[in-house]
Amino acid sequence: MKHTITIKILPLCGMALITSCAYYPQLVDVPLIREKGDTRVDVGIAIAPPIVRASVSHGLTKNIALQVAGDIGANDEYYAQSAVGFYKNKQNRNVMELYGGFGYGYSKAGRMPKKVSGYYQTYFTQFNYGNINRGKNATTEYAFGLKTGYRDAKPTEIHYYDTGKYSINDFRVNIIFLEPTLFFRTGWENLKFQMGLGLCWDFRINRPEYKYPRAGIFNLGLGINYRL
């Protein structure tokens, strides 16, 4: 399938660690589900590249949780994932979670003189840990997540700025990735303002000469987190 690419020259972010507009740390919420029926909604923005993101997490049973998440970027990029997990709440203070899931997205990568675009899918596990300190005086929470898995990328077009573009068929880039995330939340019992920091490293299995999808190493996000 061929896709028309509109060339966009994006402003520099002014951050030395951001190397492309490709795959980036997703900053999917670490929900810290407390109990059955507990639902957490997270909405926010991130800067690398500029994206709008959202997620919904729900305690399905006493120990099983579900999560769906997605984002849309400023450069026609998008990503969506779903996951099912096990959670353990220790005396309404500390929560441990272990999720496994699948994600799918579209991305662009590369710098002058060429840019590559295409689709990718991820298979991942994520371990989360954090402190909830339930109660009226509990104004802060912190949470840590460590996501790792396999990413299968399929570039579809290479666009050379001087000569035009051509399509790619039957081509894969296979990657193992590691993605730690740290969240800090402050506010009220059910409504909190949230800041997230994410990192990402790629370990290529094949095609090291291609930059797609290359991960931006660093991402920072702000948002609102609401517990129903």
C-alpha positions, 0 to 999 in steps of 0.5 A: 500500500502506498502512502503520500508523504507531505514533507514537513520541516519541524522546528528543532526541539533544542534537546541534544538527546532527541535525534529523530521524529521516529519511535519515542518513549511512549509514556503510557501511564503506570496506573497503580490499580488498587482493587477490583473496579478501580479505574484510572484515566490519564490524559496529557501531552509529551514533547519528543515529538509533540504528542497528545496521549491518553490511557484508561486502566481498570481493575477487572478482578481482585488481581487482574487489570486491563489497560488501553492507551494511545497517542497521536503525534504532530508529524502524522505519527500514532501509536495504540496498545492494549495490555492485561496484567496482574497487580498486588496492593500491599496495605493501600501503600505500595502496588506492584503490577506486571502487564503483557500486551501488544502495540501498533503504530506508524512512524517516520525516521531519519535526517537529511538527505533521506527520511523513512516512514512505515509501520511497526508492532510491539510485543511487550511486558511491563513491570510497574511499582509505586506508592499510593498512600491512600487517604485525604492527606495523600497528595503525592504518588510516585510510580516506576515502570520498566517495559521491554519486548520485541518490535517488528518494523516494516518501512514502506517508503524512503523519501530522498529530498533531492530525488523524490521517494520510492516504495519498499516491499517485503522488508523488516527491521527487528528490534529488542527494546528497553523502556523505563518510565518514571511518574510523579503525581500530586493533587487530591485523592482522586485528581492529580497533576502528573509529570512523566519521564521516559527513556528508550534504547534499541538493540537491533537484531538485523538491518543496522544500516537503517534508521527506522524506527529509531528511538528518541532517547528521552521524552517528558510529559505533563498531564492530568490523572483521574481515578473514578 
